[in-house]
């Protein structure tokens, strides 16, 4: 009944040439709207919710088309959250958010080994304005976030373009990501980040048996015009970690490939604990501060190919 009257009201508004804006909704209400099948293409704007915008947990085959999500400067809320979900299409939408624009989550720690991964997403033809990360994986990565394609998107003034974040205790990680044919302008922090140094959560959980890791990521045909840092990669250094009560070994991110990426007016990279990866035709122009573009440590079998600006 609620669904019927909500959609009926939306259609009445459209008849007189106006549009419907849904504001101030609590997270539980947003989740319920998804569960009962609200057609968000007819209710295109979600503004100033109490927390996240659209939350999808243990869901399948979600489609978000032509939606405006605005939480910026109101709360620390994601635009869309996919938790342990399978099959998502997000396209033709606008994001201006206080936290990540599109975020994938998959549980934390040992308990996540019993959960399903977040997987099989296609993100295309979107415009990202403010947001901590345009496309973000984590920090809840325990059951893995995988098989994600993001293409033909524009990011203007997000903190980060592709943001993959976790810590070793969470476990799992992200794999099989393709981020291509997109433009990033004026990224406040990094254009790209892959980090196990994320600490902004206070969840209580039992540490995973195996540490988190990011691997099998392809970034292709992307232009970056302005970023405080072009690329940050943080693995895990067991020798300097304090405390390391789980006795985890060093963790390297693996098989991260950049192809045909231009970086103008971007800060130097910060790469540590990356291996078996490559940078092909990655060209820097006007590095911030006139610095050398590559700052690298602990990076075995990392290659620089084609026209890549040499380290």
C-alpha positions in Angstrom: 0.0 0.0 0.0 2.8 2.4 0.9 4.5 1.6 -2.4 1.3 2.2 -4.4 0.7 5.7 -2.9 4.3 6.7 -3.1 4.5 5.9 -6.9 1.0 7.4 -7.4 2.0 10.7 -5.8 5.2 10.7 -7.9 3.2 10.3 -11.1 0.7 13.1 -10.1 3.6 15.5 -9.6 5.1 14.6 -13.0 1.8 15.4 -14.7 2.1 19.1 -13.7 5.7 19.3 -14.9 7.4 19.0 -11.5 9.6 16.4 -9.9 9.5 14.5 -6.7 12.3 14.8 -4.1 12.5 12.4 -1.2 14.4 14.0 1.7 15.3 13.2 5.3 14.7 9.4 5.2 16.3 7.1 7.8 18.6 4.3 6.6 16.0 1.6 7.6 13.4 3.3 5.5 15.7 3.6 2.5 16.5 -0.1 2.8 12.8 -1.0 3.0 12.0 1.0 -0.1 14.5 -1.1 -2.0 13.1 -4.3 -0.5 9.5 -3.6 -1.5 10.6 -2.7 -5.0 10.3 1.1 -5.4 11.1 2.2 -8.9 13.7 4.8 -8.3 13.6 5.9 -11.9 10.3 7.5 -11.1 11.5 9.0 -7.8 14.8 10.4 -9.1 16.1 12.5 -6.2 17.2 11.4 -2.7 18.4 14.4 -0.7 19.7 14.8 2.8 18.8 11.3 4.3 19.6 10.6 7.9 22.5 8.5 6.9 23.2 6.6 3.6 21.0 7.1 0.6 20.1 3.7 -0.9 21.2 0.6 1.1 21.1 -2.9 -0.4 22.0 -5.9 1.8 21.9 -9.5 0.7 20.2 -8.4 -2.5 20.3 -9.5 -6.1 19.9 -7.8 -9.5 19.6 -4.2 -8.4 19.1 -1.5 -11.0 19.7 2.2 -10.3 19.0 4.4 -13.3 18.7 8.2 -13.4 18.8 8.8 -9.7 20.2 12.0 -8.0 21.8 11.3 -4.6 22.7 14.2 -2.4 24.2 13.9 1.1 27.1 16.3 0.8 27.6 18.8 3.6 24.7 17.2 5.5 26.0 13.9 6.9 28.7 11.3 6.4 26.5 9.2 4.2 27.2 7.0 1.1 25.1 7.5 -1.9 24.5 3.8 -2.6 25.7 0.9 -0.5 25.9 -2.7 -1.7 26.5 -5.2 1.1 27.0 -8.9 0.3 24.9 -8.3 -2.9 25.1 -10.0 -6.3 24.3 -8.2 -9.5 24.1 -4.3 -9.7 23.7 -1.8 -12.5 24.2 1.9 -11.7 24.0 4.3 -14.6 22.9 7.7 -15.8 23.0 9.0 -12.2 24.4 12.0 -10.3 26.2 11.8 -6.9 27.1 14.6 -4.5 27.7 12.8 -1.3 29.2 13.2 2.2 31.0 9.8 2.1 31.5 7.4 -0.8 29.4 7.8 -3.8 29.0 4.1 -4.6 30.4 1.7 -1.9 30.7 -2.1 -1.8 30.9 -4.0 1.5 31.3 -7.7 2.3 31.5 -8.1 6.1 34.5 -8.1 8.5 36.8 -10.6 10.1 36.4 -14.3 10.7 32.6 -14.2 10.5 32.7 -12.9 7.0 34.0 -16.3 5.8 30.4 -17.5 6.2 29.0 -14.7 4.1 28.5 -14.1 0.4 30.7 -11.7 -1.6 29.6 -8.5 -3.1 30.0 -9.1 -6.8 29.0 -8.6 -10.4 28.5 -4.8 -10.8 28.4 -2.6 -13.8 28.8 1.2 -13.2 28.6 3.5 -16.2 27.6 6.9 -17.6 27.5 8.5 -14.1 28.6 12.0 -12.9 30.3 12.1 -9.5 30.7 15.5 -7.8 31.6 15.5 -4.1 32.3 12.2 -2.3 35.1 10.5 -0.5 35.4 8.0 -3.3 33.5 7.8 -6.6 33.7 4.0 -6.7 34.8 2.5 -3.4 35.5 -1.0 -2.2 35.6 -1.5 1.6 36.4 -1.0 4.3 34.3 -4.1 5.0 36.0 -6.5 2.6 35.9 -9.8 4.5 33.9 -12.0 2.1 35.5 -10.3 -1.0 34.3 -7.6 -3.3 34.8 -8.8 -6.9 33.9 -8.7 -10.6 33.2 -4.9 -10.8 33.3 -2.9 -14.1 33.2 0.9 -13.9 33.4 2.7 -17.2 32.5 5.9 -19.0 32.1 7.9 -15.8 33.1 11.5 -14.9 34.5 12.5 -11.5 34.8 16.2 -10.6 36.1 17.1 -7.2 35.7 13.8 -5.5 38.3 13.0 -2.9 39.3 9.9 -4.8 38.3 8.3 -8.1 38.8 4.6 -7.4 39.1 3.9 -3.7 39.9 0.4 -2.4 40.4 0.4 1.4 40.6 -2.1 4.2 43.0 -3.4 6.9 44.6 -6.8 7.3 42.3 -7.9 10.2 39.2 -7.5 8.1 40.4 -10.1 5.6 39.1 -10.8 2.1 39.7 -7.8 -0.1 38.9 -6.8 -3.7 39.7 -8.5 -7.0 38.8 -8.4 -10.6 38.1 -4.7 -10.9 38.1 -2.8 -14.2 38.1 1.0 -14.2 38.2 2.4 -17.7 37.3 5.1 -20.2 36.7 7.7 -17.5 37.9 11.2 -16.5 38.9 12.5 -13.1 39.4 16.2 -12.4 40.6 18.0 -9.3 40.7 14.9 -7.0 41.1 16.4 -3.5 43.2 13.5 -2.2 44.3 10.6 -4.5 43.1 9.8 -8.0 43.5 6.1 -7.1 44.2 4.4 -3.7 44.7 0.8 -2.7 45.3 0.7 1.1 45.4 -1.6 4.0 46.0 1.3 6.4 42.4 2.3 6.7 41.5 2.9 10.4 38.2 4.8 10.3 36.0 2.1 11.8 35.2 1.1 15.4 33.6 -2.3 14.7 34.3 -5.1 17.1 35.1 -8.4 15.3 37.3 -11.4 15.4 40.3 -11.0 13.0 40.3 -13.0 9.8 42.5 -16.0 9.4 44.0 -14.5 6.3 44.8 -10.8 5.8 43.1 -8.6 3.3 44.5 -7.9 -0.1 43.7 -6.1 -3.4 44.6 -7.8 -6.6 43.7 -8.2 -10.3 42.8 -4.6 -11.0 42.9 -2.9 -14.4 42.9 0.8 -14.9 42.7 1.7 -18.6 42.1 4.8 -20.7 41.7 7.3 -17.8 42.6 10.9 -17.7 43.5 12.7 -14.5 43.6 16.5 -14.5 44.5 17.6 -11.0 45.0 15.4 -7.9 46.9 15.9 -4.6 48.4 12.5 -5.1 48.2 10.5 -8.3 48.3 7.0 -6.8 48.8 5.6 -3.3 49.4 1.9 -2.6 49.8 0.7 1.0 50.3 -3.0 1.7 51.2 -4.4 5.1 54.7 -4.4 6.6 54.8 -7.0 9.3 58.1 -5.8 10.7 56.8 -2.3 11.5 53.2 -3.1 12.3 52.3 -2.5 15.9 50.6 -4.5 17.2 50.6 -7.6 14.9 49.0 -10.0 17.4 47.7 -12.2 14.5 51.3 -12.6 13.3 50.3 -11.8 9.7 53.1 -11.9 7.1 53.8 -9.0 4.8 51.0 -8.4 2.4 51.6 -7.1 -1.2 48.9 -6.0 -3.5 49.2 -7.9 -6.8 48.5 -7.7 -10.5 47.5 -4.0 -10.5 47.8 -2.8 -14.1 47.6 0.8 -15.4 47.3 1.2 -19.2 47.0 4.5 -21.2 46.6 6.8 -18.2 47.4 10.5 -18.4 48.1 12.5 -15.2 48.4 16.3 -15.4 49.0 18.5 -12.4 48.9 15.5 -10.1 51.1 14.8 -7.1 53.7 12.0 -7.1 52.8 8.4 -6.4 53.3 6.7 -3.1 53.8 3.0 -3.7 54.7 0.5 -1.0 54.2 -3.3 -1.0 53.1 -3.8 -4.6 54.3 -6.7 -6.8 53.7 -8.4 -10.1 52.2 -5.2 -11.5 52.7 -2.9 -14.5 52.4 0.7 -15.7 52.1 1.0 -19.5 51.8 4.3 -21.2 51.3 6.1 -17.9 52.3 9.7 -18.6 52.8 12.5 -16.1 52.7 16.2 -17.0 53.5 19.0 -14.6 53.8 16.9 -11.4 52.7 19.0 -8.4 55.7 20.8 -6.8 58.0 19.7 -9.7 58.7 16.4 -7.8 59.8 13.1 -9.4 56.5 11.3 -10.2 57.4 7.9 -8.8 58.0 7.3 -5.0 58.4 3.5 -4.7 59.5 1.0 -2.1 59.1 -2.8 -1.7 57.9 -3.3 -5.2 59.3 -6.5 -6.8 58.5 -7.3 -10.4 56.8 -4.0 -11.1 57.4 -2.9 -14.7 57.2 0.4 -16.6 56.3 -0.1 -20.3 55.7 1.9 -23.5 55.7 5.7 -23.1 55.4 5.6 -19.3 57.3 8.5 -17.6 60.3 6.7 -16.3 60.9 6.4 -12.5 
